[in-house]
Amino acid sequence: MRWSTRHDLLPLVSDFLGYSAELTELERGKLAELRTWLEAEVAPIADDYWQRAEFPVQLQRPLAELGMLGLGFEETAAFENSAVFRGWAALEMGRVDAGIATWVGVQNGLALGAIGVCGSPEQRAEWLPRLASAEVVGAFGLTEPLSGSDSAQGLRTTARRDGDGWVLNGSKRWIGNATFSDITVIWAKSEEDGQVKGFIVPTDTPGYVATKIEGKQALRTVQNADIALTDVRIPESLRLQGANSFKDTAKVLRLTRAEVAWQAVGIAIGAYEAARAYATERVQFGKPIAAHQLVQDLLVKSLGDITASLGMCVQVSKMLDAGVQRDEHSALAKAFCTAGMREVVARSREIVGGNGIVLEHGVARHFADAEAIYSYEGTREVNTLIVGRAVTGVAAFV
């Protein structure tokens, strides 16, 4: 797909202070193309796939052709871009469909990112282009049935050295993309040194079984799985050579956490835009409900949360571009923006009233999906403790 460098990006009505003006002209043109594609190809089918709890796999290659995968690495970046642009892209996707945004976050930020950050030059050369083109679909296996927030200490999946390879045993839970991934990056604790290591596991390896998690009421489009690993044999060549402790795992999570904050802002904007449009059309007491003071109060409070969150996201991504972003910066953004998102989607549901619980009015899906975004990539509480440790010098984790 050939990109246009023409600047034709119209600012979102929710970008009240005009933060998108800070993007380069090239970035604005590419963001405009992404928005056009999302509204033409994703918006019309998003509710249907969400209701059926299925993922539109036919959209994977087009997202790659749009240049949305591999943007953070020289080998695979389709064009020159900033962390701020990558955040805006996550926002645009979240605004239309959090499921699509999450698929990109897993494929691009976690699977591709793990190999980009922790892989050897040979591993990067082999896997990054294949993931960036969506020839290979990836997943990221860190969370376990009994270990979520305490993954640094509580990981139970084991890796045992066996000759010139490794044997993995254990289980994973809530692994996005894992029902149809070609590879999954599995994080396991070495029996030799007790350190967390990463492995590129082809999903057709004997002993690897992924089972879809049923009954979700948030992010229904995302295919989360339970993974069972029973004597899964992996050669040394598929061990991530730069992943030798959980500190290396954390480097990957640091890169993705801020983009989840951007995604949260996108979900808030999606719900806000739907509620605002509804308020201008819905007539009660002889006038549109947008003319009532209480409705305007809800809209303005929501716009305030969106604007504050956008400002934080822009600054945190600028810090990443400058090489000065630390864990506590992305943690504060994720905690603050997801909390604000929760407030906005709740107010938006309130504005739409009883119609807010059905898909056709554009709020219900965002309202439900927000609950998953609020929890993944670190709960609000855990991200709060990361910031608390930075500002007090005292760790409250244990």
Number of C-alpha atoms within 10 A of each C-alpha: 8 7 14 13 14 13 15 14 18 12 15 13 12 20 16 14 13 13 15 21 13 12 16 16 15 17 25 24 19 26 25 21 17 19 20 13 15 19 16 11 13 19 15 12 13 21 19 13 17 22 13 10 19 15 20 16 10 8 14 19 15 15 19 20 17 18 21 23 28 25 21 21 16 11 14 19 16 19 14 12 17 18 21 24 23 20 25 26 24 28 27 27 27 27 27 24 28 31 24 24 25 23 22 22 23 21 27 27 26 24 26 31 26 28 29 26 19 23 24 18 11 10 18 22 15 12 20 25 18 17 24 27 21 20 14 15 23 30 29 27 27 23 23 22 14 14 17 19 18 14 17 17 13 14 23 19 23 24 29 17 17 12 9 9 15 20 18 26 19 18 25 25 23 21 25 25 25 28 20 18 19 17 23 25 24 25 29 26 25 21 13 10 9 13 19 24 23 30 27 27 23 16 20 11 14 12 14 19 18 20 15 18 15 11 8 14 15 20 23 24 26 25 24 23 22 21 24 19 21 15 18 18 21 21 16 16 14 18 25 24 18 17 24 18 19 18 13 17 23 15 17 20 19 20 23 21 25 31 29 29 33 32 33 34 33 30 35 34 30 28 29 31 20 20 27 19 14 22 22 13 12 13 13 12 7 7 12 14 21 22 13 13 10 12 20 16 13 20 21 12 15 25 20 16 20 26 20 16 24 29 14 21 29 22 15 26 26 17 17 20 14 10 9 11 18 15 18 19 24 29 26 24 27 35 25 22 29 29 20 22 31 24 18 29 28 23 22 32 23 17 25 23 11 9 16 23 17 11 16 11 17 25 29 23 28 32 25 19 24 28 18 17 25 23 15 15 23 20 19 20 12 18 24 18 19 22 20 16 15 15 10 9 9 11 12 11 10 3
